[in-house]
Amino acid sequence: MNVKQAILCCLLIGSASLSVSKEEIVCATITMNIPFCKDWICKPECWLQKKLRKIDLMESQCIKGGINGKCQCIACKDVDIPS
């Protein structure tokens, strides 16, 4: 490899690494009021939120059970970070 080819190779590798975007996983908590809360009811509610928001579901649980309960979903998503 001569000098011109080596310089061109270094420039191409450097420019390729600059254009690659980085991804970061961002997680959030979604809390919903539902008429009656049990863990087996909370899981489909969180699954519906997963489908509507196009996110990954990590955990679902009732944080206040019984009548007028609260369902909590922990969801994550890959977010592109501009370089």
Residue pairs with C-beta under 8 A, 6 or more apart in sequence:
1 9
18 83
19 83
20 83
21 80
21 81
21 82
21 83
22 80
22 81
22 83
23 78
23 79
23 80
23 81
24 78
24 79
24 81
25 76
25 77
25 78
25 79
26 76
26 77
26 79
27 58
27 74
27 75
27 76
28 74
28 75
28 76
29 72
29 73
29 74
29 75
30 46
30 49
30 72
30 73
30 74
30 75
31 63
31 70
31 71
31 72
31 73
32 45
32 49
32 70
32 71
32 72
32 73
33 68
33 69
33 70
34 41
34 42
34 45
34 69
34 70
34 71
35 67
35 68
35 69
36 66
36 67
36 69
37 62
37 64
37 65
37 66
37 69
37 70
37 71
38 62
38 65
38 69
39 60
39 61
39 62
41 62
41 71
42 60
42 61
42 62
42 71
42 72
42 73
43 60
45 60
45 71
45 73
46 57
46 60
46 71
46 73
46 75
47 57
47 60
49 55
49 57
49 73
49 75
50 56
50 57
50 73
50 75
53 75
53 77
54 77
55 75
55 76
55 77
56 75
56 76
56 77
57 73
57 74
57 75
58 74
58 75
58 76
59 73
59 74
60 71
60 72
60 73
60 74
61 71
61 72
62 69
62 70
62 71
62 72
63 70
63 71
63 72
64 70
